[in-house]
Amino acid sequence: MMKSATTAFARLAIVALVAALVTTGAVAQEDAAPSQAHLIVHKSVVEDQLVIGKNMTIKIDVYNAGDSPALSVLVDDPMWDASQFDVFGATRATFAEIAPGARETLAFAVVPRSSGAFSAGPSLVTYKSSGSSSGEISGTSNALPRIPILSQLEEHLVLALKIGAVASFGFCKTADDWTRGASIFGGIAALLFLNQCLLTGRRAVRANRRRKAIAELTKDE
């Protein structure tokens, strides 16, 4: 029985040794594997409000979240319809290297020719990872959500609403708020006018009664 227990213990020791060797080899292989560059691309519009005929700045940030430099980086944002937008500046840029944790930015201006809802697809990026033989890596940025492009009249209306919001201490911030406010104010004004008419009528009745009373008292004199 003692011999069987010793044999079983020896087998368990061998199995544990083999498992430790396999794990150590896997960790060593993982540590020896070359790290990759990993670019994160974010596309945005700088201005809070877009207006027809005014500059709209497109900003494309490229950030290396990997452990190796990104080489031969190409950022391209080609999808701008010349019939809808005037483009000022280059819509593509190349960067020889973006180090780990570093960021590069491509920015250019477009001028919308018409009002309405604006949206733009993702920007494109290609690069190579330093120390890697995987070849060229490609990716995309986020797409821009639908953003309204205002006409000049709408821009003035928005400005008037902002001023009105300040003047009304924040009670009227939108056109609907002002419509409701005007209805309430009109109702109050109508009630005040009606009350004034009633008071004026009552005063006229009292004055007429006084005149009749005075006329009755003085007609015999």
Backbone as CSV, one residue per row, in Angstrom:
resi,resn,N_x,N_y,N_z,CA_x,CA_y,CA_z,C_x,C_y,C_z
1,MET,0.835,-1.212,0.000,0.000,0.000,0.000,0.863,1.253,0.000
2,MET,1.974,1.207,0.771,2.911,2.319,0.819,3.525,2.545,-0.552
3,LYS,3.817,1.457,-1.249,4.424,1.559,-2.583,3.461,2.194,-3.563
4,SER,2.159,1.865,-3.498,1.143,2.451,-4.393,1.015,3.947,-4.162
5,ALA,1.041,4.375,-2.901,0.931,5.797,-2.589,2.144,6.554,-3.111
6,THR,3.329,5.947,-2.971,4.544,6.599,-3.462,4.501,6.748,-4.971
7,THR,4.000,5.711,-5.661,3.906,5.759,-7.138,2.930,6.831,-7.585
8,ALA,1.781,6.934,-6.904,0.788,7.956,-7.259,1.332,9.351,-7.033
9,PHE,2.064,9.526,-5.919,2.657,10.851,-5.632,3.691,11.233,-6.688
10,ALA,4.470,10.236,-7.116,5.484,10.486,-8.149,4.827,10.886,-9.457
11,ARG,3.729,10.247,-9.792,3.017,10.601,-11.039,2.469,12.032,-10.965
12,LEU,1.889,12.413,-9.836,1.367,13.773,-9.677,2.479,14.804,-9.786
13,ALA,3.647,14.480,-9.215,4.777,15.399,-9.293,5.226,15.585,-10.734
14,ILE,5.234,14.494,-11.508,5.639,14.592,-12.919,4.646,15.430,-13.711
15,VAL,3.351,15.208,-13.449,2.325,15.976,-14.156,2.452,17.460,-13.831
16,ALA,2.663,17.811,-12.558,2.806,19.212,-12.161,4.030,19.842,-12.796
17,LEU,5.132,19.072,-12.903,6.355,19.590,-13.513,6.149,19.867,-14.995
18,VAL,5.470,18.942,-15.671,5.201,19.137,-17.103,4.311,20.355,-17.323
19,ALA,3.272,20.530,-16.484,2.374,21.684,-16.607,3.122,22.988,-16.383
20,ALA,4.028,22.999,-15.394,4.805,24.214,-15.125,5.707,24.552,-16.299
21,LEU,6.308,23.535,-16.916,7.181,23.778,-18.060,6.393,24.319,-19.256
22,VAL,5.208,23.761,-19.479,4.378,24.220,-20.594,3.946,25.664,-20.375
23,THR,3.518,25.995,-19.135,3.091,27.365,-18.825,4.234,28.348,-18.974
24,THR,5.402,27.983,-18.476,6.571,28.860,-18.586,6.947,29.103,-20.037
25,GLY,6.848,28.046,-20.835,7.162,28.197,-22.263,6.169,29.096,-22.966
26,ALA,4.873,28.993,-22.593,3.852,29.843,-23.228,4.059,31.300,-22.863
27,VAL,4.385,31.579,-21.575,4.626,32.949,-21.155,5.851,33.526,-21.838
28,ALA,6.895,32.709,-21.936,8.112,33.176,-22.596,7.855,33.465,-24.064
29,GLN,7.033,32.603,-24.701,6.714,32.830,-26.117,5.891,34.100,-26.295
30,GLU,4.940,34.368,-25.349,4.127,35.576,-25.415,4.984,36.815,-25.227
31,ASP,5.940,36.754,-24.270,6.817,37.893,-24.039,7.730,38.150,-25.220
32,ALA,8.102,37.074,-25.918,9.003,37.228,-27.053,8.288,37.717,-28.300
33,ALA,6.930,37.574,-28.331,6.181,37.998,-29.513,6.240,39.514,-29.645
34,PRO,6.424,40.022,-30.863,6.510,41.477,-31.047,5.166,42.140,-30.767
35,SER,5.186,43.309,-30.074,3.972,44.061,-29.805,3.552,44.812,-31.057
36,GLN,2.271,45.194,-31.118,1.704,45.827,-32.301,1.346,47.280,-32.017
37,ALA,1.413,48.094,-33.054,0.818,49.436,-32.990,-0.683,49.301,-33.181
38,HIS,-1.423,50.137,-32.496,-2.890,50.107,-32.627,-3.399,51.547,-32.656
39,LEU,-3.894,51.993,-33.804,-4.337,53.369,-33.971,-5.836,53.484,-33.725
40,ILE,-6.209,54.474,-32.931,-7.618,54.822,-32.707,-7.860,56.181,-33.374
41,VAL,-8.857,56.240,-34.250,-9.117,57.449,-35.045,-10.484,58.005,-34.641
42,HIS,-10.505,59.280,-34.278,-11.759,59.930,-33.870,-12.003,61.163,-34.737
43,LYS,-13.195,61.229,-35.317,-13.578,62.322,-36.216,-14.639,63.177,-35.540
44,SER,-14.500,64.514,-35.624,-15.438,65.404,-34.954,-15.543,66.724,-35.701
45,VAL,-16.574,67.502,-35.331,-16.767,68.866,-35.837,-16.488,69.810,-34.683
46,VAL,-15.657,70.820,-34.911,-15.242,71.717,-33.837,-16.387,72.644,-33.417
47,GLU,-17.098,73.227,-34.383,-18.135,74.215,-34.083,-19.373,73.561,-33.462
48,ASP,-19.999,74.277,-32.540,-21.246,73.794,-31.930,-22.447,74.011,-32.845
49,GLN,-22.376,75.016,-33.705,-23.499,75.356,-34.578,-22.997,75.542,-36.004
50,LEU,-23.661,74.871,-36.952,-23.257,74.938,-38.350,-24.238,75.819,-39.122
51,VAL,-23.680,76.721,-39.937,-24.500,77.683,-40.679,-24.049,77.684,-42.131
52,ILE,-25.012,77.766,-43.034,-24.712,77.813,-44.453,-23.793,78.998,-44.755
53,GLY,-22.757,78.749,-45.560,-21.831,79.804,-45.946,-20.749,80.109,-44.938
54,LYS,-20.703,79.396,-43.805,-19.685,79.648,-42.787,-18.812,78.408,-42.600
55,ASN,-17.575,78.652,-42.184,-16.607,77.563,-42.028,-17.071,76.521,-41.012
56,MET,-16.832,75.271,-41.369,-17.089,74.140,-40.490,-15.790,73.346,-40.421
57,THR,-15.187,73.265,-39.244,-13.876,72.647,-39.086,-14.019,71.166,-38.774
58,ILE,-13.420,70.338,-39.623,-13.402,68.894,-39.406,-12.068,68.533,-38.764
59,LYS,-12.125,67.833,-37.640,-10.926,67.462,-36.897,-10.843,65.942,-36.787
60,ILE,-9.707,65.391,-37.195,-9.492,63.945,-37.157,-8.264,63.677,-36.293
61,ASP,-8.476,63.105,-35.123,-7.393,62.785,-34.188,-6.996,61.320,-34.353
62,VAL,-5.687,61.078,-34.415,-5.156,59.721,-34.560,-4.268,59.441,-33.350
63,TYR,-4.634,58.446,-32.553,-3.929,58.135,-31.315,-3.405,56.705,-31.368
64,ASN,-2.147,56.529,-31.002,-1.540,55.197,-30.990,-1.697,54.593,-29.596
65,ALA,-2.624,53.645,-29.479,-2.878,52.976,-28.201,-2.087,51.684,-28.065
66,GLY,-1.216,51.393,-29.032,-0.431,50.174,-28.982,0.895,50.356,-28.269
67,ASP,1.751,49.304,-28.367,3.052,49.310,-27.698,4.210,49.544,-28.652
68,SER,3.929,49.619,-29.961,4.970,49.847,-30.948,4.632,51.071,-31.785
69,PRO,5.633,51.726,-32.362,5.356,52.867,-33.237,4.567,52.449,-34.474
70,ALA,3.678,53.323,-34.913,2.960,53.129,-36.177,3.718,53.886,-37.255
71,LEU,4.021,53.211,-38.351,4.828,53.786,-39.413,4.004,54.000,-40.669
72,SER,4.435,54.980,-41.480,3.802,55.257,-42.780,2.283,55.405,-42.633
73,VAL,1.877,56.241,-41.709,0.453,56.416,-41.415,-0.176,57.332,-42.474
74,LEU,-1.271,56.885,-43.063,-2.026,57.677,-44.040,-3.449,57.847,-43.534
75,VAL,-3.876,59.098,-43.373,-5.246,59.424,-42.960,-5.937,60.112,-44.123
76,ASP,-7.099,59.617,-44.511,-7.796,60.147,-45.686,-9.278,60.311,-45.374
77,ASP,-9.824,61.467,-45.780,-11.249,61.746,-45.572,-11.819,62.283,-46.888
78,PRO,-12.030,61.417,-47.871,-12.282,61.878,-49.239,-13.731,62.184,-49.583
79,MET,-14.681,61.803,-48.734,-16.087,61.806,-49.159,-16.769,63.149,-48.927
80,TRP,-16.341,64.172,-49.696,-16.968,65.493,-49.615,-17.462,65.887,-50.999
81,ASP,-18.777,65.987,-51.134,-19.400,66.302,-52.411,-19.151,67.777,-52.755
82,ALA,-18.475,68.017,-53.881,-18.144,69.389,-54.278,-19.383,70.229,-54.568
83,SER,-20.501,69.596,-54.867,-21.728,70.351,-55.114,-22.405,70.786,-53.817
84,GLN,-22.011,70.185,-52.704,-22.620,70.506,-51.414,-21.689,71.271,-50.482
85,PHE,-20.366,71.118,-50.690,-19.408,71.730,-49.780,-18.226,72.303,-50.554
86,ASP,-17.720,73.436,-50.074,-16.441,73.969,-50.520,-15.403,73.547,-49.494
87,VAL,-14.327,72.902,-49.951,-13.315,72.358,-49.052,-12.080,73.243,-49.079
88,PHE,-11.589,73.599,-47.896,-10.396,74.425,-47.760,-9.376,73.661,-46.916
89,GLY,-8.267,73.310,-47.518,-7.243,72.527,-46.826,-7.226,71.094,-47.327
90,ALA,-6.178,70.381,-46.957,-5.998,68.992,-47.398,-6.875,68.057,-46.582
91,THR,-7.532,67.137,-47.275,-8.386,66.158,-46.604,-7.652,64.839,-46.354
92,ARG,-6.353,64.814,-46.602,-5.543,63.637,-46.307,-4.170,64.086,-45.831
93,ALA,-3.558,63.257,-45.009,-2.247,63.589,-44.466,-1.477,62.302,-44.210
94,THR,-0.155,62.394,-44.260,0.716,61.269,-43.950,1.621,61.632,-42.784
95,PHE,1.882,60.650,-41.943,2.776,60.823,-40.797,3.786,59.682,-40.837
96,ALA,5.050,60.040,-40.815,6.100,59.021,-40.917,6.046,58.054,-39.744
97,GLU,5.757,58.567,-38.554,5.729,57.717,-37.366,4.853,58.355,-36.290
98,ILE,4.075,57.522,-35.615,3.336,57.943,-34.427,3.749,57.017,-33.298
99,ALA,4.436,57.561,-32.320,4.963,56.765,-31.223,3.837,56.265,-30.318
100,PRO,4.101,55.213,-29.541,3.084,54.746,-28.588,2.681,55.857,-27.613
101,GLY,1.381,56.060,-27.457,0.870,57.101,-26.584,0.834,58.478,-27.208
102,ALA,1.322,58.624,-28.440,1.339,59.930,-29.103,0.088,60.118,-29.957
103,ARG,-0.155,61.368,-30.342,-1.340,61.695,-31.144,-0.966,62.682,-32.232
104,GLU,-1.584,62.491,-33.397,-1.461,63.429,-34.507,-2.866,63.855,-34.928
105,THR,-2.969,65.033,-35.548,-4.277,65.578,-35.903,-4.268,66.090,-37.338
106,LEU,-5.330,65.758,-38.063,-5.607,66.331,-39.383,-6.841,67.209,-39.244
107,ALA,-6.724,68.472,-39.674,-7.855,69.408,-39.586,-7.966,70.188,-40.885
108,PHE,-9.190,70.397,-41.324,-9.454,71.201,-42.514,-10.848,71.797,-42.387
109,ALA,-11.156,72.758,-43.236,-12.438,73.465,-43.161,-13.280,73.163,-44.403
110,VAL,-14.564,73.033,-44.185,-15.522,72.908,-45.281,-16.621,73.942,-45.059
111,VAL,-17.163,74.455,-46.153,-18.228,75.455,-46.087,-19.465,74.873,-46.760
112,PRO,-20.542,74.645,-45.996,-21.763,74.096,-46.597,-22.437,75.100,-47.524
113,ARG,-22.937,74.601,-48.654,-23.607,75.453,-49.634,-25.123,75.478,-49.459
114,SER,-25.659,74.557,-48.696,-27.110,74.511,-48.513,-27.418,74.091,-47.085
115,SER,-28.607,74.443,-46.620,-29.030,74.082,-45.271,-29.658,72.697,-45.279
116,GLY,-29.864,72.160,-44.097,-30.433,70.817,-43.967,-29.611,69.982,-43.012
117,ALA,-29.892,68.696,-42.969,-29.178,67.785,-42.075,-27.870,67.352,-42.730
118,PHE,-26.793,67.388,-41.956,-25.469,67.027,-42.447,-24.976,65.789,-41.717
119,SER,-24.358,64.880,-42.451,-23.694,63.721,-41.846,-22.506,63.352,-42.722
120,ALA,-21.546,62.660,-42.154,-20.354,62.267,-42.905,-19.928,60.882,-42.466
121,GLY,-19.455,60.094,-43.418,-18.992,58.755,-43.128,-17.643,58.755,-42.436
122,PRO,-17.115,57.579,-42.128,-15.851,57.493,-41.399,-14.648,57.864,-42.262
123,SER,-13.595,58.320,-41.596,-12.314,58.551,-42.248,-11.561,57.224,-42.350
124,LEU,-10.595,57.168,-43.255,-9.833,55.950,-43.500,-8.400,56.126,-42.999
125,VAL,-7.818,55.056,-42.483,-6.432,55.100,-42.028,-5.735,53.796,-42.394
126,THR,-4.488,53.908,-42.859,-3.636,52.750,-43.108,-2.277,53.025,-42.470
127,TYR,-1.633,51.960,-41.983,-0.329,52.115,-41.331,0.354,50.759,-41.226
128,LYS,1.617,50.798,-40.837,2.391,49.593,-40.563,2.878,49.639,-39.124
129,SER,3.010,48.464,-38.527,3.469,48.387,-37.150,4.958,48.083,-37.131
130,SER,5.707,48.869,-36.373,7.150,48.677,-36.282,7.477,47.310,-35.686
131,GLY,8.415,46.600,-36.315,8.841,45.301,-35.819,7.899,44.175,-36.132
132,SER,6.882,44.431,-36.963,5.915,43.403,-37.308,6.001,43.103,-38.800
133,SER,5.808,41.850,-39.130,5.826,41.438,-40.538,4.426,41.200,-41.076
134,SER,3.411,41.729,-40.375,2.024,41.475,-40.785,1.586,42.325,-41.968
135,GLY,2.420,43.270,-42.396,2.070,44.098,-43.540,1.230,45.289,-43.154
136,GLU,0.545,45.866,-44.144,-0.226,47.087,-43.907,-1.510,46.792,-43.142
137,ILE,-1.814,47.675,-42.198,-3.030,47.555,-41.383,-3.957,48.697,-41.766
138,SER,-5.234,48.419,-41.886,-6.209,49.443,-42.258,-7.308,49.525,-41.206
139,GLY,-7.920,50.701,-41.113,-9.007,50.904,-40.164,-9.817,52.123,-40.542
140,THR,-10.817,52.424,-39.734,-11.694,53.567,-39.982,-11.965,54.294,-38.673
141,SER,-12.436,55.528,-38.816,-12.844,56.309,-37.644,-14.337,56.100,-37.409
142,ASN,-14.872,56.832,-36.467,-16.319,56.894,-36.264,-16.957,57.726,-37.375
143,ALA,-18.227,57.510,-37.627,-18.985,58.353,-38.559,-19.636,59.487,-37.780
144,LEU,-19.755,60.640,-38.424,-20.391,61.784,-37.763,-21.907,61.596,-37.742
145,PRO,-22.566,61.928,-36.647,-24.035,61.857,-36.597,-24.650,62.962,-37.443
146,ARG,-25.952,62.898,-37.627,-26.656,63.922,-38.396,-26.707,65.230,-37.593
147,ILE,-26.162,66.288,-38.203,-26.094,67.593,-37.553,-26.823,68.596,-38.445
148,PRO,-27.698,69.427,-37.890,-28.415,70.409,-38.717,-27.503,71.538,-39.175
149,ILE,-27.645,71.930,-40.434,-26.988,73.118,-40.975,-28.056,74.198,-41.100
150,LEU,-27.889,75.289,-40.377,-28.904,76.336,-40.311,-28.760,77.315,-41.467
151,SER,-29.900,77.875,-41.885,-29.864,79.025,-42.783,-29.528,80.262,-41.954
152,GLN,-29.246,81.379,-42.627,-28.911,82.602,-41.891,-30.101,83.101,-41.077
153,LEU,-31.328,82.911,-41.604,-32.517,83.298,-40.849,-32.650,82.450,-39.593
154,GLU,-32.410,81.145,-39.726,-32.484,80.260,-38.561,-31.392,80.598,-37.549
155,GLU,-30.221,81.006,-38.034,-29.151,81.421,-37.125,-29.590,82.627,-36.292
156,HIS,-30.238,83.604,-36.947,-30.718,84.784,-36.226,-31.808,84.405,-35.226
157,LEU,-32.650,83.456,-35.613,-33.702,83.009,-34.701,-33.098,82.335,-33.468
158,VAL,-32.091,81.494,-33.687,-31.428,80.833,-32.557,-30.788,81.863,-31.638
159,LEU,-30.155,82.889,-32.237,-29.553,83.956,-31.433,-30.616,84.698,-30.624
160,ALA,-31.752,84.984,-31.268,-32.842,85.673,-30.567,-33.371,84.828,-29.410
161,LEU,-33.460,83.516,-29.617,-33.930,82.638,-28.549,-32.946,82.605,-27.384
162,LYS,-31.650,82.639,-27.693,-30.654,82.664,-26.621,-30.772,83.943,-25.807
163,ILE,-30.922,85.078,-26.511,-31.087,86.345,-25.807,-32.384,86.337,-24.997
164,GLY,-33.446,85.788,-25.599,-34.724,85.711,-24.893,-34.661,84.816,-23.670
165,ALA,-33.858,83.741,-23.744,-33.719,82.855,-22.591,-33.066,83.586,-21.427
166,VAL,-32.082,84.426,-21.757,-31.438,85.222,-20.701,-32.411,86.263,-20.151
167,ALA,-33.126,86.942,-21.064,-34.054,87.997,-20.640,-35.209,87.452,-19.808
168,SER,-35.611,86.206,-20.082,-36.725,85.613,-19.338,-36.242,84.770,-18.162
169,PHE,-34.955,84.940,-17.800,-34.363,84.205,-16.681,-34.475,82.693,-16.868
170,GLY,-34.363,82.254,-18.125,-34.346,80.823,-18.416,-35.701,80.175,-18.569
171,PHE,-36.790,80.936,-18.452,-38.116,80.332,-18.568,-38.489,80.036,-20.019
172,CYS,-38.033,80.859,-20.953,-38.376,80.682,-22.374,-37.085,80.427,-23.151
173,LYS,-36.849,79.161,-23.485,-35.617,78.778,-24.175,-35.839,78.393,-25.629
174,THR,-37.070,78.008,-25.995,-37.360,77.571,-27.354,-38.514,78.388,-27.917
175,ALA,-38.745,78.206,-29.241,-39.856,78.899,-29.881,-41.191,78.461,-29.286
176,ASP,-41.306,77.181,-28.931,-42.547,76.703,-28.304,-42.757,77.364,-26.944
177,ASP,-41.656,77.542,-26.201,-41.781,78.225,-24.904,-42.304,79.642,-25.081
178,TRP,-41.768,80.342,-26.094,-42.229,81.707,-26.348,-43.674,81.731,-26.831
179,THR,-44.080,80.726,-27.613,-45.474,80.650,-28.062,-46.413,80.468,-26.880
180,ARG,-46.034,79.539,-25.990,-46.858,79.333,-24.787,-46.842,80.573,-23.910
181,GLY,-45.674,81.197,-23.779,-45.583,82.412,-22.976,-46.435,83.530,-23.542
182,ALA,-46.423,83.660,-24.898,-47.239,84.694,-25.529,-48.725,84.419,-25.312
183,SER,-49.127,83.139,-25.363,-50.533,82.789,-25.130,-50.947,83.138,-23.705
184,ILE,-50.085,82.799,-22.749,-50.397,83.111,-21.352,-50.447,84.620,-21.139
185,PHE,-49.447,85.324,-21.702,-49.417,86.779,-21.555,-50.636,87.417,-22.210
186,GLY,-51.017,86.895,-23.400,-52.201,87.424,-24.074,-53.462,87.199,-23.274
187,GLY,-53.570,86.011,-22.655,-54.736,85.735,-21.824,-54.810,86.655,-20.623
188,ILE,-53.647,86.866,-19.973,-53.617,87.769,-18.816,-53.951,89.196,-19.235
189,ALA,-53.378,89.622,-20.382,-53.661,90.978,-20.868,-55.142,91.149,-21.181
190,ALA,-55.774,90.100,-21.762,-57.204,90.178,-22.078,-58.038,90.279,-20.797
191,LEU,-57.669,89.515,-19.769,-58.394,89.591,-18.501,-58.250,90.968,-17.856
192,LEU,-57.035,91.511,-17.906,-56.823,92.844,-17.341,-57.623,93.901,-18.095
193,PHE,-57.653,93.764,-19.432,-58.423,94.723,-20.236,-59.910,94.620,-19.921
194,LEU,-60.421,93.375,-19.804,-61.829,93.183,-19.476,-62.149,93.752,-18.095
195,ASN,-61.244,93.532,-17.130,-61.449,94.067,-15.793,-61.464,95.597,-15.813
196,GLN,-60.575,96.203,-16.616,-60.541,97.657,-16.722,-61.825,98.197,-17.345
197,CYS,-62.327,97.471,-18.352,-63.595,97.889,-18.983,-64.742,97.835,-17.986
198,LEU,-64.778,96.774,-17.152,-65.841,96.662,-16.147,-65.747,97.786,-15.119
199,LEU,-64.517,98.077,-14.682,-64.349,99.165,-13.715,-64.761,100.510,-14.311
200,THR,-64.383,100.742,-15.573,-64.757,101.988,-16.240,-66.267,102.094,-16.373
201,GLY,-66.917,100.963,-16.722,-68.378,100.957,-16.839,-69.062,101.256,-15.516
202,ARG,-68.524,100.649,-14.446,-69.122,100.909,-13.131,-68.957,102.370,-12.732
203,ARG,-67.791,102.942,-12.999,-67.592,104.357,-12.679,-68.570,105.242,-13.477
204,ALA,-68.771,104.878,-14.743,-69.694,105.657,-15.577,-71.114,105.573,-15.045
205,VAL,-71.534,104.378,-14.585,-72.879,104.214,-14.026,-73.036,105.046,-12.761
206,ARG,-72.005,105.004,-11.886,-72.080,105.801,-10.650,-72.141,107.292,-10.962
207,ALA,-71.328,107.731,-11.907,-71.333,109.155,-12.263,-72.679,109.563,-12.836
208,ASN,-73.303,108.710,-13.623,-74.609,109.012,-14.201,-75.671,109.089,-13.112
209,ARG,-75.599,108.214,-12.126,-76.559,108.249,-11.028,-76.393,109.531,-10.223
210,ARG,-75.134,109.944,-10.008,-74.923,111.195,-9.268,-75.528,112.377,-10.016
211,ARG,-75.318,112.430,-11.323,-75.867,113.539,-12.116,-77.385,113.566,-12.024
212,LYS,-78.014,112.394,-12.111,-79.491,112.337,-12.025,-79.957,112.776,-10.640
213,ALA,-79.225,112.329,-9.601,-79.622,112.710,-8.241,-79.499,114.205,-8.048
214,ILE,-78.420,114.784,-8.526,-78.236,116.240,-8.409,-79.300,116.982,-9.202
215,ALA,-79.658,116.460,-10.378,-80.680,117.098,-11.193,-82.025,117.045,-10.509
216,GLU,-82.350,115.954,-9.781,-83.612,115.834,-9.069,-83.661,116.827,-7.891
217,LEU,-82.520,116.986,-7.248,-82.486,117.886,-6.085,-82.582,119.338,-6.481
218,THR,-82.119,119.710,-7.617,-82.042,121.130,-8.012,-83.118,121.551,-8.980
219,LYS,-84.008,120.665,-9.411,-84.972,121.072,-10.440,-86.079,121.958,-9.859
220,ASP,-86.373,121.851,-8.533,-87.392,122.674,-7.938,-86.902,124.061,-7.543
221,GLU,-85.620,124.246,-7.530,-85.051,125.547,-7.133,-85.173,126.582,-8.236
